Amino acid sequence: MSVALIVLWHVYSATAMCIEEVQELDMSFLQTATTVNLSEVHVMKASKPGSSAADVSGVETNAAGDLTTFLTGLMTNSAMIAACVVAFIVLKSRYPKMFAYNSISGKVPDTPADDNFSWVSSSEKKVHEEHRKYAGLDHAMLLEFTMMCKRILMKIGLPMLLIMSPLNYLFGHGSAEQTGDNLSRIAMGNVAISHPWLYYIYGPITIAVVWIVRRETFTSMRRFCESRFIWMKHLKNPQASTVMVEGIPDEYQSDEKVKEYFSRMFSKDSIKAVHVAKHISQLETVYAELRDAMMNLAKAEQEWENAGREAENRPQIKSMMSPMGGGAEDAIEYWTKQRDIKQKEAAEYRENFIKDAEAGVGGVNGHCGFVTFNDVRDARVAMNVKFSKDRNSWQVTLPPAPSAVIWSDMKVNVDLRSGKRLLGYGLVFGLYVAFTPFCLFVTNLATAVNLGPFQSLWEAYAPTLGLLIFLSFAPTVLINIFSLLFNFKSEVKNQLELQNWYFWFMVFFVIGVTVVGQDFVNFVEQVAKQPTQLPMVLAEKMPTSTHYYLNFLVLQWVTHAMNLTRYMQVTKFVGFSKIWSEDDARALAEPEDQDYYGMGSRSARFTINMLIAIIFGTLSPLMYLLAWINFYLCRVIYGYLVVYAETRKEDSGGYFFIAQLHHIYAGLFFYCLLMIGLFSARAPNYVPTGFAVVAFIYAFVSYRAFIHDFEWETLPWEEIAQNQEGKDFQPEDSGETYIQAELLEELPTTKLS
């Protein structure tokens, strides 16, 4: 696909270059209009002449010569993708447990052939139901999102490329033609201001874009509802029959008292188990030390095994008892003693804490816990009942999976929680503000550094690559803020919050980089003062930077290809393999970094790439083609990784997909506002603007329908009622429990196989 695209653009370039260049103009295609119109409508301006948002952000505006830069980047990125695929093929053959472990372990029934490209067909052949079965509903819907995006881009992009692009090229006679900007000759940048008829075509196109997005999002939403019901029906106990209870009043803070309270609401026989989160800091410390001792013991034994189990090769550890610290003792004996000591201490602490918890209310008992019912229907009723007139007491919600519970978050003091969350919001806002100078620094590198004959390659990479590098650090900062200060009680909730905040972060600093400019706070203040002028601001500053986003989308291809190689996991695996067995090394190398590669961050990036195509595609139809290729690569690459290679993650049941659709509609509103401002500034009259206003209203109506017309959060009652034979619906049991691991008598688990 990439090779064909290169050939196509070489032909187009050769044709475009044959057109006689006229005198170059300093103004890009929209600046001519805004110079006249903005003074009339009092649109917000930069504080200094010439300091537009695009200027201070370092994002190059569209100009003559960008076609060469684009083609250079396209060919270089295609070569990098080819190199990554070759690396993947070699690594997959050499380290099969890192690339096909789910097949090797029997979790997935088929194994792709060990050749060059069977993995592509294996990925493409997998259907939605198989994705849900082998990778979970969240990943299945992430892949469905890529398919939905491909459908949208195909239905909008083909008419734009085959019809509007030739019309723009032949009849537009705009600034792109005058300045020699050949990359914009097929785009709206080549449509002259007040063109007598082309804008009348673009007006209905705006409505068509909204209609296609609505149609395809609703199609995918129907599929999701079906899959969600299947997922909920197959949810295993104890999660299926348990509720999470927050805000337990002081007088009920014990297992017995909570059980007594719910027994009054239902019946004593309805309650299977209750566990209130316990404050057991000393036990947690000893338990962590026990886990470390067990891990070090396993490591010492493995080292001795690797050395042939000869007596003289037994591993040694620096003696803590030596006066000068220079002595050594047998590592296996040392860690065995430490394990036994910590195991005894843990047992003593556990016994004492259990006695304290049973002694009465309060004490080590906290204000949050879990109530497990014998019947799934009782749990369903409990989640829909208001137990107290106090909104902060007896809050009952769907629990996370037992393995995903963050017990430390369950014990945070209620009064302290509000202060920590307020501090967290302040840090997140500070990240938005502080990110701007870093963004400016890396995006200005393209103009600050001249590499001579390699300048076109540098200009293609420097702004977008620099921005991507700094954006890759944002999820780590955000997830740490959420983990430390927001206390969401589960890893899944942390990822959902990361998805939302990271998405809006990228809206400001990827899509809105040319509008936000140098001062984020000042931009927000100006929009708050003159919100009705926002469409004109967007129309003034965004269309002149479409070439930047073309390069940005192409660079996304490379990031997906790099992810295919699993270079970080392979590096860890190779390092751990020097000590551990292959199975243990693989366990220690997994999973991939959940800050950047987790569902939250990955979902946000997929959505932002789609919004770039929706928002800028009408302005530059080539955007649709590049975005379609991006999502094709996503479908193939991640369709392989999540099924065959990556470990299965805790599932939210599709909440990530729902958030993605909310964000798609937010981008659709953004697109309509941009087109309203664009038509107001450039169209010969208000007819095209009227179409854009209708599109905005239609988008709003569609969004309301999306929110209210689909029932997906709870399983229909008929699905959990008794069947025709009178048998109760009874889910399978996973064997897990909602009890803090430290309070169980079992030894702590390690990541070793």
DOROTOR-786398 format. One record per residue (C-alpha): y, z, x. Coordinates in steps of 0.1 Angstrom, whole numbers, plus 5000, padded with zeros to 4 digits. Layout:
N
YZX ...
# end
This chain:
753
500050005000 502450095028 501749775047 502349565016 505649745011 506649675046 505949305042 507749295009 510849445025 510749215054 510848925030 513649085010 515549165041 515348815054 516648675021 519448935019 520648875054 521248505046 524048585023 527448555040 528948895048 532548945036 535049185049 533649535048 535249795026 535550165035 534850275000 531350304986 530350164952 531650444930 534550574950 536750284938 536350394902 536750754908 539950704927 541550574895 539750784869 539451124884 543251184885 543351114848 540651354839 541551624864 538151634880 537451904907 538251784942 537651914977 540252134991 541151895019 541551525019 538451345030 536251665029 533951555000 530751734994 528851445009 531051445040 530651815048 526951825039 526251555065 524451335040 525250975049 526750785020 525350435012 526650175037 525949845053 523049865078 521050125058 518349865051 517549855088 517450235089 515250255059 512749995072 512650175105 511850495088 509350325065 507350175093 507450485114 506350705085 503550455077 502350485113 502450865111 500450865078 497850635095 497650865124 497151165101 494350985082 492650905115 492951265126 491551385093 488551155096 487851285131 488351645122 486251615089 483351485109 483651745136 484452055114 482651985081 482952355070 486752325070 486852005049 483752015027 482752375025 482652384987 480052104989 478052275017 478052604999 476852444966 480052514947 480552144942 477451934935 478351624954 479351564991 481451265002 479751045027 480651105063 482450775068 486050665069 487150635033 484450765009 486551075005 489250854987 486750734961 485251074957 488651224950 489650944926 486350964906 486851334898 488151374863 490151654847 487151844834 485651854869 488951964885 489052254860 485452354867 485552334905 489152414914 490452614884 492852534856 496052564877 494952304902 493552084875 496952084858 498652024891 496551704895 497251614859 500951654867 500651384894 498851154869 501651224843 504251134869 502450814879 502450714842 506150784837 507150604869 504950304861 506450264826 510050314837 509750154872 508149824864 510849704840 513549834863 512049664894 511149334877 514049294853 517049514863 516749464900 517049084898 519849114873 521749354896 521149124926 522248804909 524948904884 526149244896 528849124921 529749484929 530749674960 527249654976 527649274977 531149294991 530349555018 527049395029 525049695018 521749495013 519649795004 521849844973 521949484962 519149544937 520549874926 523349984902 525550004933 525949634930 527149634894 530849584893 533149824875 533649724839 530949464842 531149264809 527449304799 525149484824 526249834813 525249754777 521649724790 521850044810 522950244780 519650194760 517750234793 518950594794 517450664760 514250484770 513850704801 514051024778 511650874753 509050794780 509351134796 508951294762 505951084753 504051154786 504851524788 503651574753 500451374761 499751604791 500751914771 498051824745 495451794772 496652124787 496352304753 492652194750 491952294786 493752624782 491652724751 488452634771 489752844800 490553144778 487153124760 485353124793 487453404808 485053664820 484954034814 486454274822 489654054822 488853904788 488554244771 491254434791 494954494786 497454614812 499554904800 502954984815 505355264806 502855534799 504855844788 504656154810 502556344785 499856074785 499556004822 495756054827 492655844819 491556084792 494956104775 495355724775 491855684761 492655944734 495855754724 494155414721 491255574703 493655684675 494955324673 491455174672 488455394674 486755604700 483855364703 486255074708 487355194743 484955114771 487055234801 490455344811 491955364846 495455484853 496855384887 496655674910 499055784938 496555814967 498655734998 496555945022 493355795010 494855445013 495855515049 492355635058 490755355039 492855095059 491855265091 488155255080 488454885073 490054825108 487255025124 484554815106 486354495116 486554595153 482954715153 481854375139 483954195165 482454405194 478854345181 479553975179 480953965214 477754135226 475653885207 477553595223 476853755257 473153755252 472854125242 472354225278 472954595285 475454515313 477454285290 478154545263 481854515255 484154795268 487254945253 490055125272 489355505269 492055705251 490656025267 491155915303 494056105320 495555795337 494455565309 492355365333 488855455321 486655265297 483955335272 481455145252 483254955224 480354955200 479755325203 483455395200 484055195169 480755325154 482155685158 485455585143 483755425113 481755735107 484755965111 486955755087 484155715062 483756095060 487456145057 487655875030 484856045010 486656385012 490056245002 488356044974 486656354960 489856564961 491956294944 489356244916 489456614909 493256614909 493256314885 490856484861 492756824862 495456714838 498356474831 500756374858 500156464894 498356174911 498255984878 500855714874 502655534846 500655204846 496955134840 494254924824 492354974791 489154794787 487654744752 484154674741 485254384719 487454104730 489154094696 490454454700 492054354733 493654054715 494954284687 496354534713 498354264730 500054174698 500854524685 504054714691 502855064699 506155254702 509655234690 510755274726 510654934741 509955074776 506855274765 503355144760 504054794770 500754604766 500254264783 497454034795 496154164828 495653964860 492153934874 490954254890 491054104925 494653984921 496154324911 498654464936 498054834931 501054944952 503254774926 501554954898 502755284912 506455214918 508755464901 510355324870 513855444879 513455304915 512154974902 515554874886 517454944918 514954754939 515054454916 518854454916 518754454954 516254174953 518553954931 521354014956 519153904985 518153594967 521753504959 522553584995 519853335006 521553064985 524953135001 523653175037 521552865035 524552635033 525752655069 522152605082 521852305058 525152165072 524052205108 520852015105 522151735082 525051675105 522851605135 522451245125 526151175132 526651435159 523951295182 523750925194 520450805207 521450455215 518750205208 516850475188 519850565166 518450385135 515250585138 517250905144 519450845114 516350785092 514851115102 517451365113 519051465080 515951465058 513551615084 516051885093 516551975057 512751985051 512252215081 514752465068 513452435033 509952525045 511252865056 512752945022 509453015004 508453275031 511853455026 511553444988 507953564986 508753855009 511653954987 509553934956 506654124972 508854404985 511454444958 510354294925 506854464921 505254204899 501854374901 499854054909 499853774934 499853514906 503053654892 504653644927 503753274930 505153204895 508453364904 508453184937 507952854919 510952914897 513353034923 512252774949 512652494924 516352594917 516852644954 515852284960 517852164930 520952294948 520152194983 518151874979 519351704947 522751874946 523451874983 526151604979 527751794950 527552154963 529052064996 530052325021 530752624999 528152714973 530153004958 533252784954 531252514937 529852764912 533352904905 534752554899 531952454875 532452774856 536152704852 535752344842 532152294829 533051984808 534051794839 530551834855 529351484844 532351334862 531651534893 528051424894 529151064888 531651084916 529451224944 525751164937 525350784933 526750714968 523850894984 520750714970 519650585004 519350945016 516851014988 514950694995 514350825030 513551175017 510851044994 509250835022 509151145044 507351335017 504451095022 504051225058 504051595047 501151525024 499251335051 499751625075 498451865049 495351655046 494451735082 494552115075 495852155110 496652525107 493252615093 491452405118 493452565147 492552915134 488952815129 488652685165 490253005179 488053235158 484953025166 485153145202 484053485190 482653455155 479953245139 481152935121 480853095086 482853405098 485453185116 485952985084 486353295063 488953435087 490853095088 491153085050 493153065029 496052845039 499553005040 500353095004 504053105011 504352735016 501052595005 500452824975 500652714939 504252824934 505752644963 503552334959 504352304922 508052334929 507952054955 505951824933 508551874905 511551824927 510151494940 509651374904 513251474895 514651274924 512950964909 514151044873 517751124883 518250854909 515750594897 518150424873 520750404901 518250264926 515050124910 513250124944 513150504939 510450464912 508150264936 508450514964 507950814940 504850644925 503350604960 504150964967 502251084936 499350844943 499051014977 499251354961 496551274936 494151144963 494951404990 495151714969 492451594946 490151604977 491451924992 491452154962 487952044952 486052014985 488052205011 490252484999 489152814987 489552874950 492553084941 493253324913 494153134882 497153194860 495752984832 498252704834 501552894837 502552684867 502152364847 504252504819 507052594844 506852244858 507452084824 510352324818 511852204851 511251834842 513351884811 516052054831 516151754854 516251524823 519351704811 520851664846 520051294845 521751244811 524851424823 524951204854 524750884832 527451014809 529751064838 528750734854 529350524822 532650704816 533850604850 532450254853 531550104819 534049864801 534250094771 532550404755 529550224740 527250284771 528550644772 527550684736 524050584744 523950844772 525251114748 522451014723 519951034752 521151384760 520851494723 517351334722 516351524754 517551854738 515551784706 512451694727 512752014747 512952224716 509852044703 508052114735 508852484732 508052524696 505352264686 502652374710 500552694706 498852754739 499353124750 496653284729 493153174718 492853094681 491253384662 488453154649 487353094685 486553474691 485353564656 481653604648 479753274647 477753154617 474753364627 476953674627 476953724664 480053854682 481753644708 480753814742 482153674775 480153684807 480753984830 482153914865 480954244879 484554344889 486354654877 489954764872 489655054896 491455094929 489055004957 489755324976 488355524947 485055344947 482255484969 481555154984 482655055020 485754845022 485254465023 486254245052 486853875053 483553815072 480753645055 
# end
